[in-house]
Amino acid sequence: MESRRHALRTIAVAALGGIAGCQGLAGQGRTNDEVDIRAGPRGRLEYDPEELTVSVGDTVVWGFPSENHNVCCVPADSDLAELPAGAEPFASYGDGDPFETVESGETYEHTFDVPGTYVYVCTPHEGAGMTGTLEVRDPAE
């Protein structure tokens, strides 16, 4: 009887582990459904969605379901990155290496205070066209 309980317990733990693994970013406090943009979903060199419209004051959360990606909206680090006049550059890496990537399962977030169009890239994959666009609108207008 004890071996049967052990076997059932082992099966239950394995099943729960499989379900938890399907949750993507759940271990980081956010699931794939709780992020606004996914970087490299299904191993593809893209952001999903590629374009997003938000309001001034909104915080956008990027999720990283696969490795070797980042978010860069720093024109000094990428010729493709663009931001509106008066907006501060942002990146998922700190001062330093623009090829530093975010671990799979982690998130990065940024709050937008300046309206306009932001073009961001994954610096390791910008040559492959991994770019995204955010339109930040002022709800008062």
Phi, psi and omega in degrees: 000319180297321180292327178292317177300317180297316180296316179296320178297319179297316179296317181297316179296318179296318179295315179296322177297320178295319178295316180298323179295334178283349183281355175066261186266014184301326180293345180257011179091355178225142174263171178303332179282347182260003176258153180274324184224137176255131177261116178073042179296143179054028178074010181274153179270071182203163169256143180231112000283160180283332178231142181212141175246129179227176179254156174306135181094348179285148174254127178258136180245123174264133174252151183238084180288345176227165186273170172072033177231160174210183176233126181224119171233058181235101182304332178291338181259346181208130177292341182272339182289136179221146174213157181292157177302135179089351179273144178276135174300154177216155179200153179284350176255157178280191175299128179137242192279108179290356177259007175290131184250168181262139179296146175302135180094348179274171176228162173223140179225153179214138178261134185257119182251349183242125179290156178138191182257130178243128173247123181238160183223164165262108188301323177295339186235017181294328177296336177270003177089020180279089180229160176218160180230132175243130173254118180254119183253146174272114184296342179285343183268000000 
